[in-house]
Amino acid sequence: MEEEKILSRPSMEVLNEYDKLEKKFLERGMTDEQLNEVMEKLNAIVDAYDLTNYVFEDPATGKKGVKDPAGQILVPAEYEGFTFEGDCYASRMSQVAAMKNGKYGIVAADGTGRVICDFRFDLLKWYHYAGLYIAWWDGDESHFGLVNPKGEVVVPNVMEKYYESMNGFMPLERDGKFGGIDTSTGYFVMPEYDSVEGDIDENMIFHKEGVEGYVVEETGEFVPKEVFEEDEKYDGVLVYNMFVD
């Protein structure tokens, strides 16, 4: 079996070049040939270097911090550990979950050491596809909630399962019932439905006692499909859906 290649860490010049290429890739008006050229250069850097952030330790105190791939400090060495440090390409983090005195909080990953959220959670795990933390607190190991990057609770810790985010909608389950959260707006519906699925038009269909319907985001109202499609008062009303570009 072929041994895994150990990549070297990039210099600041390489990181700056990567950032410059990323911005260029997003510019409008580029031809396909120009886009392919930029992408090839980006991929070459990804293939040649280890672009992950990493944990370092202060030998004097034993406390830990986070550095970027080039060795610049993102989080000072003041903590006991981290659950996810991110990288410089696929998972850029403006903040990270850090442990202090056995509890987790959220700190800025910009070198300032600024505490964004106090250390009150039992565990925080970053879920990249939703842009949220899966969080446990108050000693309850059986249920979790969801917390945004500011440390604000957006879903209470009563959930038992979560499923892969579907273009902006993240299904949640409790006691065999289903709900979910719109990761774009933060609106969520408690698990009280028999099932939930995306339809051909990307709206989320909720099933309740044999009835198919939509759920209005701002009010949580369950509206049977036929009523929603025929009643003019629901014209333009936002329901839970899968955001597709």
Salt bridges, closest charged atoms under 4 A:
ASP19 OD1 - ARG92 NH2 2.61
GLU22 OE1 - ARG92 NH2 2.98
GLU37 OE2 - LYS41 NZ 3.67
ASP50 OD2 - ARG9 NH2 3.54
ASP118 OD1 - ARG120 NH1 2.34
ASP122 OD1 - LYS103 NZ 2.36
ASP140 OD2 - HIS143 ND1 3.08
GLU160 OE2 - HIS143 NE2 3.62
GLU192 OE2 - LYS208 NZ 3.63
ASP194 OD1 - LYS177 NZ 2.51
GLU197 OE2 - HIS207 NE2 3.07
GLU212 OE2 - HIS207 ND1 3.86
